[in-house]
């Protein structure tokens, strides 16, 4: 892409570009700080690699036009192909297995499927409640939300229990996954010692990937041996063909899809829940409003499937948390043809740019006081007034997240249950620190949950 006239960080140096002052632990947060100064389009250069970032809603609206642009699998996502292969997230759109898997798996996220998943989601949420009931001190919110969402996707998607709440240390799958995500993120670092220092060795990464694939292979083999019929994700992949052609997924792609869904299906949702609880506990008046809705709608009982969608304010809380810190924090778009973006920036066919979502979600042309946490931004009347492309936490176009409804039902259910059951003691000294590993989540964020006197019999009921 021709970067002439595109702003960049002052003081760019020959050879190393913008390397000085860059923090390999926080590339996204560095980008957000830089983008606030440089505007709706800017570039970052490290050695011979220059990346253009676009965050203004007008330019992003052009980029989201599926007739002119499509998903670009590059940089961190390309690096994940060592783990996810041609799974839905890491596949190139032109690869046959992307469309095949997408069409086969669509029924796994229908309204009927959500009803089937609801009892499983409740079961996982009960495990979280039991753990917090037993806690004698502060709980690590991000760690416990990761346990919750891992159990949910494991049970709902594959009939597998990770036993997350029975472990002192994370499941080996999670430990391997976090290292693998970090390794993929830092593969573009030009200095090998930085990669080794922050992401470990290539040999460790191969071992981590083997840990993950071996577990998935065991789960798939167990399902095949058992022969039981199921309409969960794994069942559809093993038994269903394409609705028009009848073509089936091959065994390697089934493994790739399974790894993709376990990783993507829990990492992002756990982060969204953690950020939502962080902001609610920093705004007691908003927490009280959300809890009042839960108390009024659920009336002291565990929620039925239809009760979850009635928590409209709780949903807005999650939407606002994902506005500020979308846990899948960006996507890349490539030109399908030669175009001039914004009537000014020339792109040849195949040229690509990155959309950093925390900046799009803070575009001052769209969002007043963008750093303020305000769930009322997502009242229906306010949403209608905004440009449609101003909020994209689940991506865009045909490559948008297929599991969006699963994630939202799970997140609203879990957040509603903890608000229904607990008051929280907050560490007043804690300041939000965000850990980046292709996804985002709070680091070191703890709360002390206290069972509310009015709900002592709610939350652990079966």
C-alpha positions in Angstrom: 0.0 0.0 0.0 1.2 3.5 -0.8 1.8 5.1 2.6 2.6 8.5 1.3 0.8 11.1 3.4 -0.2 8.6 6.1 0.8 9.9 9.5 3.3 8.0 11.7 5.0 8.3 15.0 7.3 11.3 15.2 11.0 10.4 15.3 10.9 7.3 13.0 14.5 6.1 12.6 16.3 4.5 9.6 16.4 0.7 9.6 14.5 0.2 12.9 11.5 2.4 12.1 9.3 2.9 15.2 11.0 0.3 17.3 12.3 2.5 20.0 9.7 3.0 22.8 7.6 0.0 21.6 6.6 -2.5 24.3 6.4 -6.1 23.0 4.1 -6.9 25.9 1.5 -4.3 24.9 1.5 -3.7 21.2 -2.3 -3.1 21.0 -2.3 -0.6 23.9 0.7 1.2 22.3 -1.3 1.4 19.1 -4.3 2.8 20.9 -2.2 5.6 22.5 -0.6 6.4 19.2 -3.8 6.4 17.3 -5.5 8.8 19.6 -2.8 11.3 18.6 -2.4 10.5 14.9 -6.0 10.2 13.8 -8.2 7.9 11.7 -5.4 6.4 9.6 -1.7 6.0 10.5 1.2 3.6 10.2 3.7 1.7 12.4 7.0 0.5 11.0 9.4 -2.1 12.5 12.5 -2.7 10.4 11.2 -3.4 6.8 7.6 -4.1 7.8 5.2 -1.2 7.7 1.6 -1.7 8.8 -1.3 0.7 8.1 -4.0 1.0 10.8 -7.4 2.4 10.1 -9.8 3.5 12.9 -12.0 6.2 11.6 -15.6 5.1 11.1 -15.9 6.6 7.6 -12.8 4.7 6.4 -13.8 1.5 8.2 -17.2 1.7 6.6 -15.5 1.5 3.2 -13.3 -1.3 4.4 -16.3 -3.3 5.6 -17.8 -3.2 2.1 -17.7 -6.9 1.1 -17.7 -6.2 -2.6 -14.4 -4.3 -2.3 -12.6 -5.9 0.7 -12.4 -9.2 2.4 -10.8 -10.8 5.5 -7.0 -10.8 5.4 -5.3 -13.7 7.3 -1.9 -12.2 8.2 0.5 -11.4 11.0 -0.8 -12.8 14.3 -3.7 -14.7 12.7 -1.4 -16.2 10.0 0.9 -17.3 12.8 -1.9 -19.1 14.5 -2.3 -21.5 11.5 0.4 -23.7 13.1 -2.3 -24.3 15.8 -5.6 -23.9 14.0 -4.8 -24.8 10.4 -7.7 -24.1 8.2 -10.2 -23.8 11.1 -12.9 -21.1 10.7 -10.8 -18.3 12.3 -7.5 -18.9 10.6 -8.7 -20.2 7.2 -8.3 -18.1 4.1 -11.7 -17.4 2.6 -10.6 -19.1 -0.7 -9.8 -22.4 1.1 -12.6 -24.9 0.4 -12.9 -26.0 4.1 -13.9 -22.5 5.2 -17.2 -22.5 3.4 -17.8 -26.2 4.0 -17.3 -25.9 7.7 -19.2 -22.6 7.9 -22.3 -24.1 6.2 -22.2 -27.4 8.2 -21.8 -25.7 11.5 -24.4 -23.0 11.1 -27.1 -25.1 12.7 -24.9 -25.4 15.8 -25.7 -21.7 16.6 -29.4 -21.6 15.8 -32.1 -20.6 18.4 -32.9 -24.3 18.7 -29.2 -25.1 19.5 -29.1 -22.3 22.0 -32.0 -23.9 23.9 -30.0 -27.1 24.0 -26.9 -25.4 25.3 -28.7 -23.4 28.0 -28.7 -26.2 30.7 -25.1 -26.9 30.1 -24.2 -23.2 30.5 -26.2 -23.3 33.7 -24.3 -26.3 34.9 -20.9 -24.5 34.3 -22.2 -21.3 36.0 -23.2 -23.4 39.1 -19.6 -24.6 39.3 -18.4 -20.9 39.3 -21.0 -20.1 42.0 -19.9 -23.1 44.1 -16.3 -22.0 43.9 -17.1 -18.4 44.9 -19.3 -19.6 47.7 -16.4 -21.5 49.1 -13.8 -18.7 48.6 -12.4 -17.4 51.9 -10.5 -14.4 50.3 -10.4 -12.5 47.0 -10.9 -14.4 43.7 -8.9 -13.9 40.5 -11.7 -12.8 38.2 -10.1 -13.4 34.9 -8.8 -16.8 36.0 -12.2 -17.9 37.2 -14.0 -16.6 34.1 -11.6 -18.5 32.0 -12.5 -21.7 34.0 -16.2 -20.9 33.5 -16.0 -20.4 29.8 -13.6 -23.3 29.2 -16.0 -25.6 31.0 -18.9 -24.2 29.0 -17.4 -24.7 25.5 -16.0 -28.1 26.5 -19.4 -29.4 27.7 -21.6 -27.7 25.2 -19.4 -28.2 22.1 -17.7 -31.5 22.8 -19.2 -33.2 25.9 -15.8 -32.9 27.6 -15.1 -31.8 31.2 -11.8 -30.0 31.8 -12.4 -30.1 35.5 -11.3 -26.4 35.7 -12.8 -25.7 39.1 -11.3 -28.8 40.7 -7.8 -27.8 39.8 -5.4 -25.5 41.7 -3.4 -24.9 38.5 -5.0 -24.3 35.1 -5.7 -27.3 32.9 -2.6 -28.2 30.8 -4.6 -27.3 27.7 -4.9 -23.7 29.0 -1.3 -23.4 29.9 -0.2 -24.6 26.5 -2.8 -22.4 24.8 -1.7 -19.2 26.5 1.9 -19.8 25.6 1.0 -20.7 22.0 -1.1 -17.5 21.6 1.8 -15.5 23.0 4.3 -17.2 20.6 2.0 -16.5 17.6 1.7 -12.9 18.6 5.4 -12.3 18.8 6.4 -14.2 15.7 6.5 -10.9 13.8 9.1 -9.5 16.3 12.3 -9.0 14.3 14.6 -9.6 17.2 14.9 -13.2 18.2 15.8 -12.5 21.8 12.5 -10.6 22.3 10.6 -13.7 21.0 12.5 -16.0 23.3 12.2 -13.7 26.3 8.4 -13.2 26.0 7.1 -16.2 24.2 9.6 -19.1 24.7 11.3 -21.3 22.2 10.1 -22.9 19.0 10.6 -26.3 20.6 8.3 -25.2 23.5 5.7 -24.0 21.0 5.7 -27.3 19.2 5.3 -29.1 22.6 2.4 -26.8 23.5 0.6 -27.4 20.2 1.1 -31.2 20.7 -0.5 -30.9 24.1 -3.5 -29.3 22.6 -3.9 -31.5 19.5 -3.4 -34.7 21.5 -6.2 -33.8 23.9 -8.5 -32.9 21.0 -7.7 -36.1 19.2 -8.5 -38.1 22.4 -11.9 -36.4 22.7 -12.7 -37.0 19.0 -11.6 -40.7 19.3 -13.7 -41.2 22.4 -16.8 -39.8 20.6 -16.2 -42.1 17.6 -15.8 -45.1 19.9 -18.9 -44.3 21.9 -21.0 -43.9 18.8 -23.5 -41.7 20.6 -25.5 -39.2 18.6 -25.3 -35.6 19.5 -26.2 -32.3 17.9 -23.3 -30.4 19.5 -20.4 -29.0 17.5 -18.5 -32.2 17.5 -21.5 -34.3 16.6 -22.3 -32.1 13.6 -18.7 -32.2 12.4 -18.6 -36.0 12.7 -21.9 -36.9 11.2 -23.2 -34.1 9.0 -22.5 -33.2 5.4 -22.9 -30.0 3.6 -26.6 -29.2 3.3 -26.4 -29.0 -0.5 -23.6 -31.3 -1.6 -23.4 -33.8 1.3 -19.6 -33.3 1.4 -18.1 -34.0 4.8 -15.2 -32.5 6.8 -12.0 -34.4 6.8 -10.4 -35.6 10.1 -7.6 -33.1 10.1 -10.1 -30.2 9.6 -12.3 -31.5 12.3 -9.4 -31.4 14.7 -8.6 -27.8 13.4 -12.2 -26.7 14.0 -12.3 -28.3 17.5 -9.1 -26.4 18.6 -10.4 -23.2 17.0 -13.7 -23.4 18.9 -12.2 -24.3 22.2 -9.6 -21.5 22.0 -11.9 -18.8 20.5 -15.0 -20.0 22.3 -13.7 -19.3 25.7 -10.8 -16.8 25.6 -12.9 -13.9 24.3 -16.0 -14.5 26.4 -13.9 -14.8 29.6 -12.3 -11.4 28.9 -15.6 -9.7 28.2 -17.1 -11.0 31.5 -14.0 -9.9 33.4 -14.0 -6.4 31.9 -17.7 -6.1 32.6 -17.2 -6.9 36.3 -14.3 -4.5 36.5 -16.3 -1.6 35.2 -19.5 -2.5 37.2 -17.6 -2.7 40.5 -15.9 0.7 39.7 -19.4 2.2 39.2 -21.6 1.1 42.1 -24.6 3.0 40.7 -24.4 1.0 37.5 -23.9 -2.2 39.3 -27.0 -1.5 41.4 -29.0 -0.8 38.2 -27.9 -4.1 36.6 -28.6 -6.1 39.8 -32.0 -4.5 40.1 -32.9 -5.7 36.6 -31.7 -9.3 37.4 -33.8 -9.3 40.7 -36.9 -8.0 38.9 -36.7 -10.3 35.9 -35.5 -13.5 37.5 -37.3 -13.0 40.7 -34.9 -15.0 42.9 -34.8 -18.1 40.7 -32.4 -19.7 38.3 -33.1 -18.4 34.7 -34.9 -20.3 32.1 -33.7 -20.0 28.5 -36.1 -17.2 27.7 -35.2 -15.2 30.9 -31.7 -14.5 29.6 -32.6 -12.3 26.7 -34.8 -10.2 29.0 -31.7 -8.8 30.8 -31.5 -5.9 28.4 -29.4 -3.6 30.7 -27.0 -6.4 31.6 -26.5 -7.0 27.9 -25.8 -3.3 27.4 -23.2 -3.5 30.2 -21.4 -6.3 28.2 -21.7 -4.3 25.0 -20.1 -1.3 26.6 -17.3 -3.4 28.1 -16.6 -4.8 24.7 -16.7 -1.3 23.2 -13.9 -0.2 25.5 -11.9 -3.4 25.4 -13.1 -5.8 22.6 -11.4 -9.0 23.6 -10.7 -9.9 20.0 -9.2 -6.5 19.4 -9.0 -6.1 15.7 -9.3 -7.5 12.2 -7.5 -7.1 8.9 -9.1 -6.2 5.5 -7.6 -6.8 2.1 -8.5 -5.1 -1.2 -10.3 -7.4 -3.7 -9.4 -4.9 -6.4 -7.4 -1.7 -6.9 -9.1 1.0 -4.8 -8.6 4.5 -3.4 -9.6 4.4 0.2 -11.3 7.6 1.4 -10.6 9.1 -2.0 -7.0 9.5 -1.0 -5.1 6.4 -0.1 -4.2 4.1 -3.0 -4.5 0.3 -2.4 -3.6 -2.3 -5.0 -5.4 -5.6 -5.1 -4.2 -7.7 -2.1 -3.0 -4.7 -0.1 -4.3 -4.9 3.5 -4.8 -2.8 6.6 -5.6 -3.5 10.2 -8.7 -2.1 12.0 -7.8 -1.8 15.7 -11.2 -2.0 17.4 -10.5 -0.1 20.6 -9.7 2.9 18.4 -12.8 2.5 16.2 -14.9 2.2 19.4 -13.4 5.4 20.6 -13.8 7.4 17.4 -14.7 10.9 18.7 -16.9 11.5 15.6 -19.2 8.8 16.9 -18.7 8.4 20.7 -19.0 11.3 23.1 -16.6 11.1 26.0 -15.3 7.8 24.6 -13.3 6.8 27.8 -16.4 7.0 30.0 -18.1 3.7 30.7 -21.8 4.2 29.9 -24.0 1.2 29.0 -26.8 3.6 28.0 -24.9 4.1 24.7 -26.5 0.9 23.7 -30.1 1.8 24.3 -32.0 1.1 21.1 -32.6 4.7 20.2 -28.9 5.5 20.6 -27.8 2.5 18.5 -30.1 3.6 15.6 -28.4 7.0 15.5 -24.9 5.6 15.1 -23.2 4.5 11.9 -23.7 0.7 11.5 -20.0 0.1 11.2 -19.0 2.0 14.4 -19.2 -1.1 16.7 -17.7 -4.4 15.5 -16.6 -6.6 18.5 -17.4 -9.8 16.6 -15.8 -8.8 13.3 -17.5 -8.0 10.0 -19.0 -9.5 6.9 -19.1 -13.1 6.0 -16.1 -13.8 8.3 -17.8 -12.4 11.4 -17.8 -14.6 14.5 -20.1 -17.6 13.9 -20.4 -18.1 17.7 -21.7 -14.6 18.5 -25.1 -15.8 19.9 -23.5 -18.6 21.9 -21.0 -16.1 23.5 -23.7 -13.5 24.3 -26.1 -16.0 25.8 -23.4 -17.5 27.9 -22.0 -14.1 29.0 -25.4 -12.5 29.9 -26.4 -15.7 31.8 -23.1 -15.8 33.8 -23.0 -12.1 34.6 -26.7 -12.2 35.7 -26.1 -15.1 38.0 -23.1 -13.5 39.8 -24.9 -10.2 40.1 -28.0 -12.0 41.5 -26.0 -13.9 44.1 -23.1 -11.7 45.3 -22.1 -8.3 46.7 -18.4 -7.5 46.0 -15.6 -6.1 48.1 -13.2 -4.2 45.8 -9.5 -3.5 46.1 -9.4 0.3 45.9 -5.8 0.3 45.0 -6.2 -1.8 41.8 -5.7 0.0 38.5 -6.7 -1.7 35.3 -3.9 -3.6 33.8 -4.5 -5.5 30.5 -2.6 -8.6 29.4 -2.4 -9.1 25.6 -2.1 -12.5 23.9 -4.0 -11.9 20.7 -7.0 -11.5 23.0 -7.3 -9.1 25.9 -8.2 -9.5 29.6 -7.6 -7.8 32.9 -4.5 -8.9 34.8 -4.4 -9.0 38.6 -8.1 -8.1 39.0 -9.5 -9.6 42.1 -12.9 -9.3 43.9 -14.1 -10.7 47.3 -17.6 -12.1 46.6 -20.1 -12.1 49.5 -23.3 -14.0 49.2 -26.2 -11.5 49.4 -28.5 -12.1 52.4 -31.6 -12.0 50.2 -30.3 -14.7 47.8 -28.6 -17.3 50.0 -30.6 -20.0 48.4 -30.2 -18.9 44.8 -27.4 -19.8 42.5 -26.5 -23.2 43.7 -29.9 -24.7 43.2 -30.4 -27.5 40.7 
